[in-house]
Amino acid sequence: MTSNFDGTEIPASAFADDDGSADDYLREVLAQFAQTGDAETARELLDLLVVARLLVPVVSVVDSMEEGVEKDSHMSSVEFQSEDGRKALIAFTGNDSVQMWDPEARPIPREAYVVAQGAVEQGYDAILLDLSGPTPIAIEGQLLNMLAIGPARFELLENELAVVCHHLEALDLVTSAAWSLDDDEATIAIEVTSADHALSTQVAQILQDSNLNALLDVPLSVTVAGHTS
């Protein structure tokens, strides 16, 4: 039996030329984050991870047996469970770290943000990177959630800031609201005809109802200018 595939386009793999080598700079920042855990290093790490490739090991899981012989199986990613019950998805920055963990492992390349999305969707608490070295580290909490948003995070953040300002401008005492964003801070500047406690409550509610907390990895400053009462 033969098949004619003339004219068929086979999509190129995003990792066709990937030899499994680790990004040395990513590893440097991971080591620095493991040491300091500060916000500045976390932001730098997030910027690197959102465009990084990770290697996810998979293992064969037997679904059914028949007369002592494997009948059905599927490939599954590997998880780590701590003594307190927290679960992490295991991934690696390079083939060398995979080999340090398990020479028989079969690593599959995936974008780091796709790995994060899978971890969040499946209820994992973290991604555990380079379990056996050179720098074991957990990507968890806000860092994991932000990574899962993916490369569109900045566009989504800018859109959300614009939406928030639109809602603020709809308030009776607000004449204008504008936002700005840089590497160190996000700012919303509000111009008012007068200010009172009710306005402060309304502004706080709009910010609370927004998605800014999920998207921001820098402090948010809100300034109010105009007549006050």
C-alpha positions as CSV (number, residue, x, y, z in Angstrom):
1,M,0.0,0.0,0.0
2,T,1.4,3.4,-1.0
3,S,0.4,6.9,-0.3
4,N,1.0,10.0,-2.4
5,F,2.1,13.0,-0.2
6,D,3.1,15.3,-3.1
7,G,2.3,18.9,-2.2
8,T,1.8,18.1,1.5
9,E,3.3,20.7,3.8
10,I,4.8,19.3,7.0
11,P,4.9,22.0,9.6
12,A,8.4,22.7,10.9
13,S,9.1,22.1,14.6
14,A,9.9,25.1,16.7
15,F,12.7,23.0,18.2
16,A,14.1,21.4,15.0
17,D,17.5,22.9,15.5
18,D,17.5,22.6,19.3
19,D,20.4,20.4,20.5
20,G,19.2,20.5,24.1
21,S,21.9,22.8,25.4
22,A,21.0,25.1,28.3
23,D,20.9,28.8,28.2
24,D,23.9,29.9,30.3
25,Y,22.5,33.3,31.1
26,L,19.1,31.8,32.2
27,R,21.0,29.5,34.5
28,E,23.0,32.5,35.9
29,V,19.7,34.3,36.7
30,L,18.2,31.2,38.2
31,A,21.2,30.9,40.5
32,Q,20.9,34.5,41.5
33,F,17.2,34.2,42.1
34,A,17.8,31.1,44.3
35,Q,20.2,33.2,46.4
36,T,18.3,36.5,46.7
37,G,14.7,35.8,45.8
38,D,14.3,39.6,45.3
39,A,11.7,41.3,43.1
40,E,14.2,42.7,40.6
41,T,15.7,39.3,39.9
42,A,12.2,37.7,39.7
43,R,11.2,40.2,37.0
44,E,14.4,39.4,35.1
45,L,13.8,35.7,35.4
46,L,10.2,36.1,34.2
47,D,11.4,38.0,31.2
48,L,13.8,35.2,30.3
49,L,11.5,32.3,31.0
50,V,8.6,33.7,29.0
51,V,10.7,33.1,25.8
52,A,12.7,30.1,27.1
53,R,12.6,26.5,26.1
54,L,12.4,23.8,28.8
55,L,12.8,20.0,28.6
56,V,10.0,18.0,30.2
57,P,10.8,14.4,30.9
58,V,8.1,11.8,30.0
59,V,7.7,8.2,31.1
60,S,5.6,5.3,29.9
61,V,2.6,4.6,32.1
62,V,0.9,1.2,31.7
63,D,-2.9,1.5,31.4
64,S,-3.7,-2.2,31.2
65,M,-2.1,-5.7,31.2
66,E,-3.3,-8.9,29.5
67,E,-1.8,-12.2,30.7
68,G,1.2,-10.4,32.2
69,V,1.9,-8.5,29.0
70,E,1.5,-4.7,28.6
71,K,-1.5,-4.1,26.4
72,D,-2.1,-0.3,26.6
73,S,0.1,2.5,27.8
74,H,0.6,6.2,27.4
75,M,3.3,8.8,27.9
76,S,3.1,11.0,31.0
77,S,5.0,13.9,32.4
78,V,6.8,13.4,35.7
79,E,5.7,15.0,39.0
80,F,7.4,15.5,42.3
81,Q,5.4,15.4,45.6
82,S,6.8,16.9,48.8
83,E,6.1,15.6,52.3
84,D,3.5,18.3,52.9
85,G,1.5,17.1,49.8
86,R,2.5,19.9,47.4
87,K,3.0,18.7,43.9
88,A,5.4,20.0,41.3
89,L,5.9,19.3,37.6
90,I,9.5,18.4,36.8
91,A,11.4,20.2,34.0
92,F,14.9,21.0,33.0
93,T,16.9,23.8,31.4
94,G,19.2,21.5,29.4
95,N,20.1,17.9,28.5
96,D,23.0,17.9,30.9
97,S,20.6,18.5,33.9
98,V,18.2,15.8,32.6
99,Q,21.2,13.3,32.5
100,M,22.1,14.3,36.1
101,W,18.6,13.4,37.2
102,D,18.0,10.2,35.1
103,P,20.1,9.1,32.1
104,E,17.2,7.1,30.8
105,A,14.7,10.0,30.7
106,R,13.2,11.0,27.5
107,P,13.0,14.9,27.4
108,I,10.5,16.7,25.3
109,P,11.1,20.4,24.5
110,R,8.4,22.8,25.3
111,E,8.1,26.6,25.7
112,A,8.4,27.4,29.4
113,Y,5.1,29.4,29.4
114,V,3.3,26.3,27.9
115,V,4.8,24.1,30.6
116,A,3.5,26.7,33.2
117,Q,0.1,26.8,31.6
118,G,-0.1,23.0,31.9
119,A,1.1,23.0,35.5
120,V,-1.6,25.6,36.5
121,E,-4.4,23.8,34.6
122,Q,-3.5,20.5,36.2
123,G,-3.4,21.9,39.7
124,Y,0.4,21.7,40.3
125,D,1.8,24.0,42.9
126,A,5.1,24.6,41.1
127,I,7.5,23.7,38.3
128,L,10.6,22.2,39.8
129,L,13.6,23.1,37.6
130,D,16.8,21.1,37.4
131,L,16.0,18.8,40.3
132,S,19.5,17.3,40.5
133,G,21.4,20.4,39.6
134,P,23.1,22.7,38.8
135,T,20.5,24.9,40.6
136,P,17.3,23.2,41.8
137,I,14.6,25.9,42.1
138,A,10.8,26.0,42.2
139,I,8.9,28.3,40.0
140,E,5.7,28.9,42.0
141,G,3.1,31.3,43.3
142,Q,2.8,34.6,41.4
143,L,5.9,33.9,39.3
144,L,4.3,30.6,38.0
145,N,1.0,32.4,37.3
146,M,2.6,35.2,35.5
147,L,4.7,32.8,33.4
148,A,1.5,30.9,32.5
149,I,0.0,34.1,31.0
150,G,2.7,33.9,28.4
151,P,4.3,36.4,25.9
152,A,1.0,38.4,25.7
153,R,1.3,39.5,29.3
154,F,2.6,43.0,28.4
155,E,-0.2,43.6,25.9
156,L,-2.8,42.3,28.3
157,L,-1.4,44.5,31.1
158,E,-1.5,47.6,28.9
159,N,-5.0,46.8,27.8
160,E,-6.1,46.3,31.5
161,L,-4.5,49.7,32.5
162,A,-6.4,51.4,29.7
163,V,-9.7,49.7,30.8
164,V,-9.1,50.7,34.4
165,C,-8.5,54.3,33.3
166,H,-11.7,54.3,31.2
167,H,-13.7,53.1,34.3
168,L,-12.1,55.8,36.4
169,E,-13.0,58.5,33.9
170,A,-16.6,57.5,34.2
171,L,-16.7,58.5,37.8
172,D,-18.6,61.8,38.5
173,L,-15.7,63.7,40.1
174,V,-12.9,62.5,37.8
175,T,-12.0,64.6,34.8
176,S,-9.2,62.4,33.4
177,A,-7.2,59.3,34.2
178,A,-4.0,58.2,32.5
179,W,-1.5,55.4,32.9
180,S,2.2,54.9,32.4
181,L,4.4,51.9,32.7
182,D,8.2,51.4,33.0
183,D,10.6,48.7,34.4
184,D,10.2,49.9,38.0
185,E,6.6,51.1,38.4
186,A,3.1,51.4,37.0
187,T,1.4,54.6,37.5
188,I,-2.2,55.8,37.2
189,A,-2.7,59.6,37.5
190,I,-6.2,60.8,38.2
191,E,-7.3,64.4,37.8
192,V,-10.4,65.3,39.8
193,T,-12.7,68.3,40.4
194,S,-12.9,67.4,44.1
195,A,-12.1,64.4,46.2
196,D,-13.8,62.8,49.1
197,H,-14.0,59.4,50.9
198,A,-16.7,58.1,48.5
199,L,-14.4,58.7,45.5
200,S,-11.5,57.0,47.2
201,T,-13.8,54.0,47.8
202,Q,-14.9,53.9,44.2
203,V,-11.3,54.1,42.9
204,A,-10.3,51.3,45.2
205,Q,-13.2,49.1,44.1
206,I,-12.3,49.6,40.4
207,L,-8.7,48.6,41.1
208,Q,-9.8,45.6,43.1
209,D,-12.2,44.4,40.4
210,S,-9.5,44.6,37.7
211,N,-7.0,42.0,36.6
212,L,-4.0,44.2,37.5
213,N,-2.9,42.2,40.5
214,A,-2.6,39.1,38.3
215,L,-0.6,41.0,35.5
216,L,1.6,43.4,37.4
217,D,5.1,42.4,38.6
218,V,6.0,46.0,39.5
219,P,4.4,48.3,42.2
220,L,1.3,50.3,41.2
221,S,1.2,53.9,42.2
222,V,-2.1,55.9,42.1
223,T,-1.9,59.7,42.2
224,V,-4.8,62.1,42.6
225,A,-4.5,65.7,41.6
226,G,-7.0,68.6,41.7
227,H,-9.2,70.2,44.3
228,T,-9.7,68.2,47.5
229,S,-12.4,68.5,50.2
